[in-house]
Amino acid sequence: MKIIIVIAFVAIIASLMSALFFMMRDKGQSRNTVRALTVRVALSACLFIFLLVANYFGWIQSQGVPIDGP
């Protein structure tokens, strides 16, 4: 499970870096920067949905602050 999350984070960072590269190289003349940022947003949304589903099915456990009973 952890490897999937790490791979998703690496893909998100790689997409962000490619957007920076295209922005510097193309100077806004092509749509490559927009495409790279669209991919980054889509990957981030997919990762968020995956984390919600994994938490729902119990594949991962949340580690929040424990609530003490009365």
Backbone bond lengths (Angstrom), bond angles and torsions (degrees), N, CA, C in turn:
res aa  C-N    CA-C-N  psi(-1)  N-CA   C-N-CA  omega(-1)  CA-C   N-CA-C  phi
1 M - - - 1.445 - - 1.529 110.90 -
2 K 1.323 115.41 -42.01 1.469 118.88 -178.96 1.519 111.71 -64.45
3 I 1.321 116.45 -35.00 1.466 119.53 -177.49 1.536 110.69 -66.68
4 I 1.336 117.24 -34.10 1.463 120.61 177.92 1.523 110.08 -65.00
5 I 1.323 116.15 -42.45 1.467 120.63 -179.68 1.520 110.53 -66.86
6 V 1.319 117.40 -41.64 1.467 120.98 179.04 1.526 110.43 -64.60
7 I 1.317 117.22 -42.87 1.467 120.89 178.88 1.533 110.12 -62.48
8 A 1.329 116.84 -40.29 1.469 120.02 178.53 1.530 110.96 -64.26
9 F 1.336 117.23 -42.98 1.466 119.81 177.77 1.526 111.43 -62.92
10 V 1.315 117.66 -40.94 1.468 121.16 178.65 1.533 110.02 -64.03
11 A 1.321 117.37 -40.55 1.464 120.68 178.50 1.532 111.00 -65.56
12 I 1.329 117.18 -38.53 1.461 120.75 178.42 1.527 110.35 -64.95
13 I 1.320 117.33 -45.04 1.465 121.24 179.21 1.531 110.37 -65.07
14 A 1.341 117.13 -40.61 1.467 120.30 178.77 1.529 110.95 -62.82
15 S 1.310 117.27 -40.06 1.461 120.55 177.80 1.521 111.12 -65.70
16 L 1.315 116.68 -39.03 1.462 120.61 177.67 1.527 110.98 -65.23
17 M 1.312 117.13 -40.64 1.464 120.84 178.68 1.528 111.15 -67.84
18 S 1.339 117.43 -37.38 1.464 119.00 178.12 1.528 110.45 -67.64
19 A 1.339 117.38 -34.39 1.465 119.75 175.97 1.522 110.45 -64.22
20 L 1.313 116.83 -41.21 1.466 120.00 176.85 1.522 111.00 -62.80
21 F 1.320 116.98 -42.90 1.463 121.39 178.38 1.527 111.24 -60.32
22 F 1.339 116.19 -47.97 1.463 119.39 -179.77 1.512 111.42 -65.37
23 M 1.334 117.24 -35.96 1.456 120.09 179.78 1.530 110.53 -64.77
24 M 1.320 117.12 -40.44 1.462 120.81 -179.86 1.534 111.76 -73.69
25 R 1.328 116.80 -38.14 1.458 120.42 -175.69 1.521 112.52 -78.52
26 D 1.328 117.93 -45.08 1.462 121.55 -173.01 1.525 113.57 -86.61
27 K 1.315 117.58 -18.52 1.467 122.27 -178.77 1.533 112.11 56.36
28 G 1.324 117.06 34.95 1.460 121.47 177.18 1.510 114.92 79.43
29 Q 1.303 119.16 13.55 1.461 121.77 -177.33 1.529 112.86 -88.20
30 S 1.318 118.27 -16.42 1.465 120.13 179.93 1.526 109.39 -126.11
31 R 1.314 115.94 175.11 1.457 121.82 -178.10 1.528 112.02 -96.40
32 N 1.325 117.90 11.21 1.462 120.54 -177.16 1.525 112.20 -63.32
33 T 1.322 117.79 -38.47 1.458 120.73 179.74 1.520 110.55 -63.99
34 V 1.314 116.80 -43.31 1.465 121.16 -179.98 1.519 110.35 -63.91
35 R 1.314 117.12 -42.05 1.471 120.50 178.59 1.518 111.59 -63.35
36 A 1.332 116.99 -43.18 1.467 120.35 -179.95 1.526 111.04 -64.55
37 L 1.326 116.91 -40.15 1.467 119.67 178.43 1.524 111.24 -70.75
38 T 1.328 117.74 -32.65 1.463 121.03 175.45 1.521 110.61 -64.72
39 V 1.315 116.21 -41.61 1.469 120.62 176.56 1.524 110.33 -62.51
40 R 1.328 117.01 -40.53 1.460 120.33 -179.99 1.522 111.08 -63.66
41 V 1.320 117.22 -44.04 1.463 120.49 179.38 1.531 110.51 -64.96
42 A 1.324 117.03 -41.42 1.465 120.48 179.07 1.531 111.21 -64.15
43 L 1.337 117.02 -42.25 1.465 120.02 177.86 1.524 111.32 -64.37
44 S 1.311 116.84 -39.45 1.462 120.48 178.86 1.529 110.82 -65.18
45 A 1.322 117.09 -42.50 1.465 120.50 178.50 1.523 111.11 -64.90
46 C 1.314 116.62 -41.41 1.473 120.26 178.03 1.522 111.29 -64.05
47 L 1.323 117.05 -40.92 1.464 120.18 178.10 1.520 110.44 -63.51
48 F 1.326 117.48 -42.79 1.458 121.26 179.32 1.529 110.91 -61.84
49 I 1.326 117.02 -45.93 1.466 121.15 178.94 1.521 110.25 -64.12
50 F 1.335 117.34 -40.64 1.459 120.80 177.80 1.532 111.15 -60.71
51 L 1.332 116.89 -41.91 1.463 120.25 179.05 1.527 111.52 -65.57
52 L 1.325 117.38 -39.16 1.459 120.09 176.35 1.525 111.80 -63.35
53 V 1.324 116.89 -44.76 1.466 121.24 179.34 1.526 110.71 -65.59
54 A 1.322 117.01 -42.04 1.465 120.52 179.87 1.527 111.13 -64.18
55 N 1.307 117.04 -37.81 1.460 120.08 176.96 1.521 110.76 -68.14
56 Y 1.318 117.56 -40.32 1.466 121.91 179.98 1.528 111.34 -61.96
57 F 1.331 116.77 -43.74 1.461 120.61 -177.98 1.527 113.37 -83.98
58 G 1.325 117.01 -3.23 1.456 120.06 176.68 1.511 114.55 83.67
59 W 1.321 117.74 13.62 1.460 120.69 178.44 1.513 110.97 -71.01
60 I 1.337 116.31 -28.54 1.458 121.98 175.22 1.523 107.71 -128.90
61 Q 1.308 116.61 157.37 1.458 121.75 179.58 1.520 108.54 -116.60
62 S 1.325 116.66 135.93 1.449 119.07 174.79 1.528 108.60 -77.72
63 Q 1.309 116.21 146.20 1.460 121.98 -176.18 1.515 110.28 -117.10
64 G 1.311 117.25 46.34 1.466 121.48 -178.66 1.513 111.46 -73.86
65 V 1.312 115.31 -178.07 1.450 121.86 178.32 1.521 108.70 -70.37
66 P 1.340 118.00 127.37 1.465 119.51 -179.59 1.528 111.34 -67.98
67 I 1.309 115.91 144.21 1.457 122.05 178.51 1.520 107.94 -98.73
68 D 1.328 116.08 119.82 1.459 120.19 177.71 1.507 109.48 -83.08
69 G 1.310 115.66 136.73 1.460 120.64 179.21 1.528 111.50 -73.22
70 P 1.338 116.68 169.33 1.476 120.72 -179.29 1.507 113.64 -68.91
